[in-house]
Amino acid sequence: MIERIVIAGFGGQGIMFLGKLIAWAAMRENKFVSFLPAYGAEVRGGTSHCAIVISDKEIASPAFDEIDTLIAMNSPSVLKFIPKLKNGSKLFINASMVNNTPKIKGVKVRLLKFTDIASGLGNARTANMVALGAYLASKKLLSLKNILKLLPEAFKNNKKLQVLNEQAIKAGMNLIK
């Protein structure tokens, strides 16, 4: 088993946090993991992406040419990474921020309003957790239970954020069911 994930969007959308959370959860489930962050302008509003590889065997390199799953939080991210999607890939698009979506043969495209749903929960900045929930429900690679165990560690000083992020993950999962 090998899963190559790219998460991309603007700075401030929680791209790196989402990638780290996925990598952290995979490690906790005794999977082999690599995490490779990439930043554009390292300020809110610049572009950023991260690449994660999850495998049941040792990973030789964190770099890869083909993507199994792309989570794109904005239009520039969709345009930049769709050429790397392989046949059978899954593409999760934040439809709250992407208007025109190309048809891609052999790719399962999910247009989901991550930001709108997060705003409805009270904080648009949890759109990344809505995306995580959709990913978890669709791929079934990582355990929701283990992800939820990480939230108290990630938000140890803010119980309110723990609860909000848990609600966002569950809302994302409900998009797929």
C-alpha positions in Angstrom: 0.0 0.0 0.0 1.2 3.5 -0.9 -0.6 6.8 -0.8 0.9 9.9 -2.3 -1.0 13.1 -1.2 -0.6 16.7 -2.1 -2.4 19.4 -0.1 -2.3 22.9 -1.6 -3.7 26.3 -1.1 -3.0 29.8 0.1 -1.0 30.5 3.3 -3.4 30.8 6.2 -5.6 28.0 5.1 -3.9 25.5 7.4 -2.3 23.5 4.6 0.8 22.5 6.6 -1.2 21.8 9.7 -3.5 19.4 7.7 -0.5 17.7 6.2 1.2 17.3 9.6 -1.9 16.0 11.2 -2.3 13.3 8.4 1.4 12.4 8.8 1.2 12.3 12.6 -1.9 10.1 12.5 -0.3 7.7 10.0 2.8 7.4 12.2 0.5 6.7 15.2 -1.0 3.8 13.2 2.5 2.4 12.6 2.7 3.3 8.9 5.8 4.6 7.2 5.4 8.4 6.4 7.2 11.2 4.8 6.2 14.8 4.9 7.6 17.5 2.6 6.4 21.1 3.0 6.9 23.7 0.3 6.2 27.4 0.8 5.8 30.2 -1.6 5.7 33.6 0.0 5.9 32.6 3.6 3.1 35.0 4.7 -0.6 34.7 4.9 -2.0 34.8 1.4 1.1 33.3 -0.4 0.9 29.8 -1.8 2.0 26.7 0.0 1.7 23.0 -0.5 2.9 19.8 1.2 3.5 16.3 0.0 2.8 13.3 2.2 3.6 9.7 1.4 2.0 7.0 3.5 3.1 3.4 3.0 3.2 0.0 4.7 6.9 -0.3 3.6 9.9 2.0 4.0 9.8 5.1 1.8 12.9 5.6 -0.3 12.2 9.3 -1.2 9.6 11.9 -0.2 9.5 13.1 -3.8 7.1 11.7 -6.4 5.8 12.4 -9.9 2.3 11.0 -9.6 -0.4 12.0 -7.1 -2.9 9.6 -5.7 -4.9 12.3 -3.8 -4.9 16.0 -4.3 -6.7 18.3 -1.8 -6.8 21.7 -3.6 -8.1 24.7 -1.5 -7.9 27.3 -4.4 -7.8 27.6 -8.2 -4.0 28.1 -8.6 -3.5 24.8 -6.7 -5.9 22.9 -9.0 -4.1 24.2 -12.1 -0.7 23.6 -10.7 -1.2 20.0 -9.6 -3.8 18.4 -12.0 -1.1 17.4 -14.5 0.4 15.1 -11.8 -2.8 13.2 -11.1 -2.6 9.6 -12.2 -5.5 7.5 -13.5 -7.6 6.5 -10.6 -6.6 9.5 -8.4 -9.0 11.4 -6.2 -9.2 15.2 -6.4 -10.9 17.1 -3.5 -11.6 20.7 -4.6 -12.7 23.5 -2.2 -15.7 24.6 -4.3 -16.1 27.6 -2.1 -13.0 29.1 -3.7 -12.8 27.4 -7.1 -15.2 28.3 -9.9 -14.1 26.5 -13.0 -13.1 22.9 -12.7 -11.7 21.0 -15.6 -12.9 17.6 -16.4 -10.1 15.1 -15.9 -10.4 11.7 -17.4 -9.8 8.8 -14.9 -9.9 11.1 -11.9 -12.6 11.1 -9.3 -13.4 14.7 -8.6 -15.2 15.9 -5.5 -16.4 19.5 -5.5 -17.1 20.3 -1.9 -17.7 23.7 -0.2 -15.1 23.3 2.6 -14.9 27.0 3.4 -18.7 27.6 3.3 -19.2 24.6 5.7 -16.5 25.8 8.0 -18.0 29.3 8.1 -21.3 27.8 9.0 -19.6 26.1 11.9 -18.4 29.5 13.1 -14.8 29.7 11.7 -13.8 29.6 8.1 -10.2 28.7 9.2 -11.4 25.1 9.9 -12.0 24.5 6.1 -8.9 22.4 6.3 -10.5 20.1 8.8 -13.6 19.8 6.7 -11.3 18.7 3.9 -9.7 16.2 6.3 -13.1 14.7 7.1 -14.0 14.3 3.4 -10.6 12.7 2.8 -11.0 10.3 5.8 -14.5 9.2 4.7 -13.5 8.7 1.1 -10.1 7.0 1.4 -10.6 5.1 4.7 -6.8 5.0 5.1 -6.6 6.5 8.6 -8.8 6.1 11.6 -11.1 8.9 12.7 -10.6 7.8 16.3 -6.9 8.3 16.0 -7.2 11.7 14.3 -9.5 12.8 17.1 -7.0 11.7 19.7 -4.5 14.1 18.2 -6.7 17.2 18.5 -6.1 17.6 22.3 -2.4 17.5 21.6 -2.6 20.0 18.7 -4.9 22.4 20.6 -3.8 21.7 24.2 -4.4 25.2 25.3 -7.8 25.7 23.7 -10.6 23.3 24.3 -12.9 25.4 22.2 -10.7 24.9 19.1 -10.5 21.2 19.8 -14.3 20.9 19.7 -14.7 23.2 16.7 -12.1 21.2 14.7 -13.7 17.9 15.6 -17.1 19.3 14.4 -15.4 20.3 11.1 -13.9 16.9 10.6 -17.3 15.2 11.2 -19.0 17.7 8.9 -16.5 16.8 6.1 -17.1 13.1 6.6 -20.8 13.7 6.3 -20.2 15.2 2.8 -19.1 11.8 1.6 -21.7 9.6 3.3 
